[in-house]
Amino acid sequence: MRAVFTGLLTVLLLVTSAPTAADDVAATARERQWQLAPLDMAKAWRVSKGRGVTVAVLDTGVDARHPDLAGAVVKGPDLTGQTGRDRWGHHGTAMASLIAGRGHGEDRAEGVIGIAPESTVLSVRVTLENDDPRREQQRTRARGRDSLARGIRYAVDHGAKVISMSLGGGSGTWEGSADEEEAVQYALAGRARSWSPRRATTATDPTRRTSPPPTQA
């Protein structure tokens, strides 16, 4: 009887202590975050980890259930005019994790850690996933066409100090529309209203403004 008990105990310990596939993925994700070292994030985090800062992520949606984003996401509107969640939030969740991922597990040593792990993400869905066949339809519908401009204004009105727009386009769409340009100017003008500086820069050259700074009132 004692031998049977010992055998069962050994099996139980093996089962409960064996790493799962999810654990392996989480550990690998942290190991592959090559950007943390060259950006010297350990030193930067001694100054700030983004506490009190709201970052609006204008993207395909953010899945607040992701373990690395637990407690970090505030759900904003879906401005795409589309329904259904079969192709939803993959790219947006990835971007939000790089910004505000908090990791998980013991001492948050697993999963993705973001540049500002104590910041809050405001998720505003303004576009569809690249492989969503409805993406082209969105560009032709009035409600879908102005989603980015409305998203920028929503972010400003709801306290975002940083607006992430990891968006690309072809056939000149990168130039933006008049509504989008006005929305960017609206965001920059928020500097005068709230006394908190906002900058509009490009991903490839963060020092170059995409539009002139607002005149201080």
C-alpha positions in Angstrom: 0.0 0.0 0.0 2.9 2.3 0.9 4.5 1.6 -2.5 1.3 2.5 -4.3 0.9 5.7 -2.3 4.5 6.6 -3.1 4.0 5.9 -6.7 0.9 8.1 -6.9 2.6 10.9 -5.0 5.5 10.8 -7.5 3.1 10.9 -10.5 1.3 13.9 -8.9 4.5 15.8 -8.3 5.6 15.2 -11.9 2.2 16.3 -13.3 1.9 19.5 -11.2 5.5 20.6 -11.6 6.0 19.8 -15.3 6.2 22.9 -17.5 3.4 23.4 -19.9 3.5 24.5 -23.5 2.2 27.9 -22.5 5.0 28.2 -20.0 7.5 27.5 -22.8 5.9 30.0 -25.1 6.0 32.7 -22.3 9.6 32.1 -21.5 10.6 32.2 -25.2 8.7 35.4 -25.7 10.7 37.2 -23.1 14.0 35.8 -24.3 13.3 37.1 -27.8 12.6 40.7 -26.7 15.9 41.8 -28.1 14.9 45.5 -28.0 15.0 45.8 -24.2 18.8 45.7 -24.1 19.8 48.2 -26.8 17.1 50.6 -25.5 18.6 50.2 -22.0 15.2 49.8 -20.6 16.5 48.7 -17.2 18.0 52.1 -16.8 14.9 53.9 -18.2 12.6 52.1 -15.9 14.4 53.6 -12.9 13.1 57.0 -14.1 9.6 55.9 -15.2 7.5 52.9 -16.2 4.7 55.0 -17.5 2.5 55.1 -14.4 -0.4 57.5 -14.9 0.1 57.7 -18.6 -2.7 56.6 -21.0 -1.5 55.4 -24.4 -4.2 55.1 -27.0 -3.7 52.2 -29.4 -5.6 52.9 -32.6 -5.4 49.6 -34.3 -7.4 46.4 -34.8 -8.5 46.1 -31.2 -6.8 44.9 -28.1 -7.7 41.7 -26.3 -7.8 42.6 -22.6 -7.9 38.9 -21.7 -4.2 38.5 -22.7 -2.3 37.5 -19.5 0.4 40.1 -20.2 -2.1 42.9 -20.4 -4.2 42.0 -17.3 -5.5 45.1 -15.8 -3.9 47.4 -18.4 -6.6 47.9 -21.0 -9.5 50.3 -21.1 -11.9 49.4 -23.9 -12.8 52.2 -26.2 -15.2 52.2 -29.2 -15.1 50.1 -32.4 -15.1 52.7 -35.2 -14.8 50.3 -38.1 -18.5 49.8 -38.6 -17.9 46.1 -38.8 -19.3 43.3 -36.6 -18.0 39.9 -35.6 -14.8 38.8 -33.7 -13.5 36.0 -35.9 -10.6 38.2 -37.1 -10.2 40.7 -34.3 -7.4 42.2 -32.3 -4.3 40.2 -33.3 -2.2 43.1 -34.5 -3.6 45.5 -31.9 -2.9 43.2 -29.0 0.7 42.6 -30.2 1.3 46.4 -30.4 -0.3 47.0 -27.0 1.9 44.3 -25.5 5.0 45.9 -26.8 3.9 49.2 -25.2 2.3 48.2 -21.9 2.9 44.5 -21.5 3.3 43.6 -17.8 4.5 40.0 -18.2 3.0 37.3 -15.9 4.1 34.5 -13.7 6.4 34.7 -10.7 7.9 38.2 -10.5 6.3 38.8 -13.9 9.4 37.0 -15.4 7.5 35.4 -18.3 5.6 36.8 -21.3 6.0 40.2 -22.9 7.2 43.2 -21.0 6.4 46.5 -22.6 8.4 49.8 -22.8 6.0 51.3 -20.3 4.7 48.4 -18.3 2.8 50.6 -15.8 0.9 52.6 -18.4 -2.7 52.2 -19.4 -3.8 51.2 -22.9 -6.9 52.8 -24.3 -8.0 50.5 -27.1 -9.8 52.1 -30.1 -10.5 49.9 -33.1 -10.0 51.9 -36.3 -9.0 49.2 -38.8 -9.3 45.5 -39.7 -6.6 42.8 -39.8 -4.6 42.7 -43.0 -6.0 39.3 -43.8 -9.6 40.3 -43.2 -11.5 40.3 -46.6 -13.6 43.2 -45.3 -10.7 45.5 -45.1 -11.1 46.9 -48.6 -14.8 47.4 -48.0 -14.0 49.5 -45.0 -12.1 52.0 -47.1 -15.1 52.6 -49.3 -17.7 53.1 -46.6 -18.1 56.5 -45.1 -18.1 55.3 -41.6 -15.0 53.2 -42.1 -13.1 55.8 -44.1 -13.1 58.4 -41.3 -12.5 55.9 -38.4 -8.9 56.9 -37.9 -9.7 60.6 -37.7 -12.5 59.9 -35.2 -10.2 57.6 -33.3 -7.6 60.3 -32.9 -10.1 62.8 -31.6 -11.6 60.2 -29.2 -8.2 59.5 -27.8 -7.4 63.1 -27.1 -10.8 63.7 -25.5 -10.3 60.7 -23.2 -7.0 61.7 -21.8 -4.4 59.9 -24.0 -0.9 61.5 -23.7 0.5 59.1 -26.4 -1.3 57.9 -29.5 0.0 54.7 -31.2 -1.0 54.2 -34.8 0.9 51.2 -36.2 -0.8 51.5 -39.6 0.4 51.2 -43.1 -1.0 51.8 -46.5 -0.4 51.7 -50.2 -1.4 53.8 -53.2 -0.7 57.0 -51.4 -2.9 56.3 -48.5 0.0 57.0 -46.2 -0.5 60.7 -46.9 -3.7 60.6 -45.0 -7.0 62.5 -45.6 -8.0 66.1 -44.8 -10.0 64.8 -41.8 -7.0 62.9 -40.5 -4.8 65.9 -40.8 -7.3 68.0 -38.9 -7.5 65.3 -36.2 -3.7 65.4 -35.8 -3.8 69.1 -35.5 -6.5 68.7 -32.9 -4.3 66.3 -31.0 -1.3 68.7 -31.1 -3.5 71.6 -30.0 -4.3 69.6 -26.9 -0.9 70.6 -25.7 -2.1 74.2 -25.2 -5.3 72.9 -23.5 -3.8 70.4 -21.1 -0.1 71.7 -20.9 1.1 68.2 -21.6 3.3 68.0 -24.7 2.3 65.8 -27.6 4.4 65.1 -30.6 3.5 63.7 -34.0 6.4 61.8 -35.4 7.1 59.0 -37.9 8.0 55.5 -36.9 11.2 55.6 -39.0 12.4 59.0 -37.8 11.0 59.9 -34.3 12.8 63.2 -34.4 11.0 64.5 -37.5 7.6 66.1 -37.0 4.8 65.1 -39.4 3.2 68.5 -38.9 4.3 71.9 -37.4 4.0 72.4 -33.6 1.0 74.3 -32.4 1.3 77.9 -31.4 1.2 78.3 -27.6 -1.8 80.4 -26.6 
